[in-house]
Amino acid sequence: MSAKNPSYYVTTPIYYVNDAPHIGHAYTSVAADVLARFKRLDGYDVFFLTGTDEHGQKIERSAEKAGVSPKEYVDGFAEKFKALSTLLNLSDDHFIRTTSPTHHACAKAIWTRLVTRGHIYKGHYAGWYAVRDEAFYNEKELVNGKAPTGADVEWVEEESYFFNLSQWQEPLLEFYANNPDFMGPQSRRNEVVKFVEGGLRDLSVSRSTFGWGVPVPGDEVHVMYVWLDALTNYLTALGFPDENAPLYKEHWPNVVHLVGKDILRFHAVYWPAFLMAAGISPPKRLFAHGWWTNEGQKISKSLGNTIDPHALVATYGLDQVRYFMMREIPFGGDGDFSDAAIRRRTNSDLANDFGNLSQRVLSFVAKHAGAVVPTPGDFHPEDKALLAQIEPFLKETRAAIDQQALSRYCEILWTGIAEANRYVDAAAPWSLRKTDTARMETVLYVLMEVLRRIAILAQPITPGACAKILDQLSVPEDRRSFAFLDKALTPGVVLPTPEGVFPRLENQ
């Protein structure tokens, strides 16, 4: 790693392969992709990881119910999640599966470290377990006889290995205090701190009543608790346990884990405790986003209102779906999906604002400015004001990205788009064509410069559409990173025939 290329590691959770991908999976994946694309464009050495979590009692039972082996069962779902990456135009660098031999080796290495360092002991577990959540719950956490998530629980009694989580209460609280940016948003951080302050019990980290998992080293009657196995995937992908592996040396612990709020405890409590116990630095940042509802209703299979990402993209368009998910709700909060909302965002923000700005400017240049980049004259105060407004956008969007404020990132860019639309209406190049062609060319040049800069900055959100806009501005592909934001358009460059990039969606 050189000083010019700092590292950036971003992960989605590894998705549990007990169901087809839905909007929640798509949401986290697109968010991680936006972060990865932004950092690459900003000169970082990025590693973007996604994948599938394929062990556990729930998988074993589901496979048995389906009449296939657990491996056949998970193979089918893993392919569906790989297809999600293609569907959403994700730029992931690696797709990990926890059934891979390299992952088994990594999980066993972590286990052995924990044993060697005195943090795992053998005992007997008796308590409530939710197979759906693959999680243990104590009596106080149950709500009307069920897990707080609504999952059914069953009483489990079996020989088990335990991790001495109770000894990590103070180290964790100290870690949270010393690293205020470790968790976001603040509301989730507060929840976790309160939970840990309430006291921690030792955690059962093996199961012996089923066999679908990573065998415990030296005692293969047991398999590792699925969460201890699953969380180590973030290290497996970097080449651990080889601590000299280039990816591991350069990217750990400079990682941003994106997770849904339902798995926050595993990542914010268990994961840093496992790592500290193993003598490994905890991750740099963890951000938990909210859940989607569908037309105001909670999404569930029983209600039959799950949202298929393939259907979303087919109905609304890929960039439209990506933009809607990033813009509609502040990342970290809950939000509602509705047909009316995505059509409104698409037609207002994309078609009317961004798309129309591009189309009206480039079509006018094609018809009335020789289909080349115009030659500007002296800039008037209003030209300088518009260019000055978008000048700080890189700094502002960087700050938003580093806080995972993805809706804010979109808002920043759209303030520039709105101002450019006001500018074109006020400058009226169609009138200048008859009275002052030199001024007309300056106005068009300023507008094209604004388009170029915003399209470069918006690439992580709507990569397909921004590529088309930059093509139509004749911006070479090797001049589309943030390093070229200040490299203005060259007058006289020939432009291709303009085409619309964001068609309007007609109301159904």
N, C-alpha and C positions, 0 to 999 in steps of 0.2 A: 504493500500500500504506500502510495506516495502522498506527500503533503497536499498535492493538487487534487487528489481523488480520495476524499474521506469516505469511509465505509458507511453503508446504511442497510440494515437488515429488517425486513418487514414480513410478518407472517399472518396468515389467516389461522383460525383454529383448524385442526384437521377434522374433517367432517365425519360424523358417525354414520356408517353405511347401513342404516336400518330403514332408509326410506329414500325416495327420489329427491333430487335437489329442488329446493323451493326458493321463494323470494328472500328468505333470511340468509340462505347460503349466498345467493347472488349479491345481496347487499354488502355483506362483509367482503366478498371477493372483489367487487368493484371498488370499494373504499381502499382496500390494500393496493389494488392496481393503480389507483389515482396517486397514492403516496409514492409508489415505486416509480411510476412514470415521471412524476414531478422531480424526484431526486435525481433520476438519471439525466433529465434535461438540465439539471442544475449542477452537473459535473460530479455526482457521487458514484462510487463503486457500489452498485445496488445488488442485493440478493433477495429475491422475492419467493417465498415458500408457501405452497398450499399442499393439500393432500387429504388422505383418508385415514380414519381411526377404525381399525377392523377387528378388534378383539373384544372379549367380554361375554357375560352370561346372556345378555339380550341377543347378541348375534347368534350364539349357539342355539338358543331356543327358537329364534326366527328361522334359522336354517333347517332345524329339525321339523318345524311346522311346514316349511316349503318342500320338504322331502329331498334336500340336497345337502352336500357336505358344507361345513362352514366356509371352506376355501372357495368352493364354487359360488356360494352365496355372495361373499364379499367381492369376488372378481367381477361379477355382474354390476354391482353398484359402483365399484371403483371406476369402471369405464364410463358410467353416467356422469360422475364428477369430473373426469378428465374432459368429457364432452362439454361440460359447463364452461371450462376455461376457454375452449374454442368459441363457443357461442357468445361469450361476453367480451371477446377480444382481450383476454388477460395476457399480461406480459410476464407471467411467472417463470422463474428460472429453474424451478425443480418441483416435481409432484411426488410427494413421499407417501408410501404405504407402510403401515406399521407391521404388516406381515412379511416385509422384506428381511432377508438375512442380515443386512447391515444394521437395520433397526434393532433386531433382536440382540445383536452383539453390543450395541450402544446401551440398550436398556439393562442388559446383564452387567455391563461395566459399571453403570450407576449403582445398581443394586449392590454389587461387590464392594464398591467404595463405601456405601452407607453401612454395610456390615462391618467392614474393616475398621471404620472410624467409630464404631460402637453405637450406631443410631437405629439399628434394627434388632429386635429380639423376638423370640417365639412365645406365643401365648395362646389364649382361647378367646374367640370373639362370640359374643351373644348380643344381638341387637337388631334394630330395624334396618332393612336394606330395600332400596327402590331399584328394581332391575332396569326400569325405563331410564332412570337418571344415572345408573351405575354409581349410586352414591349412598353413603351411610347417614342415618339420621338418628338423633337421640329423641327420647320421649317428648321433651319440651318443644321440639321443632315440629312435631306432627300437628296437623290441622284436620280435625274431624276424622282422625284415624288414617290420614294420608300424608304424604310428603308435602312440604310447603309449595312444591310445584304442581300438586294435584295428582302426582303419580301414586299408584298403589304401592304399599310397602309389605314386606313379608319378614317374619322373624327368622333370623339366621343364627345358628349355633355351629361353630366349626373351629378346628385348630387353625391358627392364623399367625402370620408374622406381623409385627407391629413396628411402625416408625414412631420414634419418641417426639411426636409433634408438641406435646405439652411443654417440653423444654425450650421451645422456640418462640413462646409468647413474647418475652422481653426482647430477644434479638430482632423479631419481626417489627415490633413497635418502634424500636430504635432505628431500624432500617427505614420504615415509613417516615419517621420524623426527620431523618437525615437526607431523605430523597423525596422532597415534596412533590416533584413532578413524576414520581414513579407510576401513579395511578390517575386516570382521568375517566370521566369528568369528576368534579369535586364531590358530587352527591354519592357516587359509587365509592370513592375513597373513604368518605365518612362512614359508609355502611361497613366496609371491611375493617377499619380501625375499631369501630364499636364491637364488631364480632370478635376480634382478637382480644380486645380488652376484657371481654366477657369470660375469657379462659378457653384454653384448648385442651382437648383430650388426645391421647395417643391414637394414631390412625392405623386401622387394619390395612395392610398393604399386600395381602395375598389371599387367594381363595383356593380351597381344596375340594370343593364339591362339583366342580366342572373343569374342563381341560382346555378350553379355547383361549389361549393367551400365551404370553412369554413364560417359559418354564423358569422357576426360581433356580438359580445356580446352586448345585449341590443338594437340592431337595425338589426333584421334579414331580413329586406328588402335588406340589403347589404351583399355581401360576400367579404372576404378578397382578395386583390390583390394576384394573385397566387404566386408571388415571396416572399412576406412576409410570406405567409403560407409555401411555400416550404423550405425556408432557415432554418426555425425553426426545421426541421426534425433532424438536427445535435444535437439538444438539447433533442428532444423527445426520441431519442434512448438511451440517458443516464439517463432517468428517470425524467427530468425536467417536471413540475415545482417543484418537490420535491428536494430542494437544499441539502438535506441530503442523497439523493440516492447515494449509493456507487460508481456507475459508474460515476455519475456527479462529485462527490467530487474528484475522483481520475484522471479523464481523461480530464476535462475541465479546462483551455483552451488549454491544451497541445495536440493540434490537427493539423494535416496536411490535408488540403482540396486539393484534386486534381480535376481540372476542365479543360474543353476545353476553348480555348481563347475566344470563342464566348460568354461565360457567365461570363467573368472576372469582368465586371463592377458590376454585381449583387453581386458578392462575395467580391469584393475589396472595394466597395463604400457603397452600401446599407447595406450589412450584418454587417460590423463593426459599422456603424452608428446606426442601429437598436439596436445592443447589448449595445453599450455605452449609448444610450438613456434609455435602460431598466435596466441599472446598472449592466451589465454583462460584464466580460472581453472579448475582441475580441479574435479570434483564434490566435494561435501562428504562423502559416505559411499557405500560399496559393500558389499553384504552377499551372500555366496555361500552358498546352501543346498545340502543334500545330495540324494541320489537315493533313489527308492523301489524296493524289490523287491516281487515279487508272490508271496505265500505262500513266502517264503524264496528265490525264484529271481530272478536278474537278468531285468529286463524287456527283451524284444527281439522284433522282428517275426518273426525266424526261429523263435523258440520258440512264437510264437502266443499270448503271454500279455500283450500290451499291454492297458491298462485304459482303456476308453472312458468319458470323463466323463458322457456322456449316459446310459449304462447305470448308472453309479454313482448318479446323481441319481434315475433311475427306480426303482432297487431300494431305496435307503435314505432318500431325501429330501434336498432341497438343504441345509437348515441342518444336518442330521446329517452330511453329507459335509464341509461347511465346518468344523464343529466338530472332526470327527475329524482332518482334515488339520492343523489348527492345534494340536491338543492332543496327538496321539499321540506325536510325537517333538520333541525340542528343535530349534527352527529353526536350521539350520546343519549338523545331523547327518544321517546316512542313516537310513532307516526302512523297515519292512516293512508292506505292505498285506495284510490278510487279512480274509476275511468274518467270521471269529470276532472279530477285534479291533474292527471297526467296529460289529458288533452289541453287543459288550460295552460299548463307550463309549456307544453310543446308549441302551441299556437302563439302564445304571448311572448315568451322568452326566446324561443328558438326561431320560429318562423317569422314573427312580426319584428322582433328586435335584432337578433344577430344575423339571421338568414336574410332578412330584407335589407339590412345595412349593406351586407356583402353584395347582394344581387343588384341593388339600385346603383351602387357606386361603380361596380365592375361593368355592368351593362352600359352605363353612361360613358365610361372610358372607352369601351369597345366601339360605341357608336359615334362619339363626338370628340375623342382625344387620340384617334389613330391606333387604338388597341395596343398602346405601349405605356410604360410608366411615364406619367407626365413630368415635365421639367418645372420645378417650382420657382417662383420669384421670391421676393422678400416676404417674410411671415408677418402677418398682421397680429395685433394683440389677441384676437380671438383664436387664431391658429396656435399661438404660443400657449394660450390658456388650456386648450384641449390637450396639446402634447404634454404640458406640465401636469395635467391631472393624471395621466396614465404613467408618468415617469416613475412614481413610487410603487407601482403595482407589483413589481418583483419582490421588493422588500416586504410589502404587506401580505402577499400570498405566501411567501416563505413562513412568515409568522403564523399564519392560519394553518398551514400544513403541519408545522411542528407542534401545534396544539390539536391536530386532527379536527380542526374547525372547518369541515368540508363545505358546509352550506355558506359559511362566511367567505370562503375562497371563491365560490361562485358569485356571491353578491358583489365582491370587489370588482370582478371583471365586468359584471353587468352594469355597474355604475358608469364605466367607460363607454360601454355600448350605448347606453341611454344618452350620455352626453354627446356622443358622435352623431346620433340620430337627430338630436336637437340642433347640433351645429350644421348638419347638411340642410336641414329645413331653413335655418336662418341665413346661411350663405347662398342658398338657391343657385347651384351651378347651372341649372337649366336657363336661368335668366342671364347669368354671366356669359353664357355661350353667345348671346346676341350683342352684349355690350363690352365685355372685357375678357377675352379668351385667356390672357396671361394670368389674370386673377382666378379664372375658372380652373386652370391647370394647377395653381397653387392649392386651391381648396381640395381638388381631387387627390393631389399628392398627400396632403395632410390626412385625408380620410383613409387612403390606402396604407399609410404608415400606421395609423391607429388599428386598422384591420389586421395588419401583419403582426403587430405586437400582441394584440389580444388573442389572435389565433395561435401564436406560439405559446402563450401562457395558458390557453384553454385546452391544449393538446391532451393533457392527462384526463380531462373529463370527457371530451367528445373527440377522440383521436381520429376517427374516420372523417368526420365533417371538417375538422381543422386541417387535415391533410389536403382535402379538396380545395379549401380556401387558399391555403399556402401554394398549392399547385397553380391556382388561377392568378395568384400574385407573382408567379414565376420565381418563388423563393426556392433555391436549390435545397435538396434534402439534407445536405451537410451543413446548412446554415439555419437550422430550425431549433437549435438548443438555446438555452437562456444566455449563453455566452455571446450570441449574435443579436440580442435584443436591441442593442444600440447601433447595429450596422444597418443603416437606413437603406431603403430601396434605391436602386440605381436608375436614374432617368434614362429613358430610351429603350429599356428592356422590353422585348415583345411579349405580349400577354396572350394566352390561349382564349378560346371562346368561353365566356362565363356560363356557368350552370347553377341552378338553385341547389342548395345543400340541405335545407330543412323544409320539406313540403308540409303544408298545413294538414292537420287531421280533421276530417269532417265529422261533425257530431253524429252519433248513431241514433 
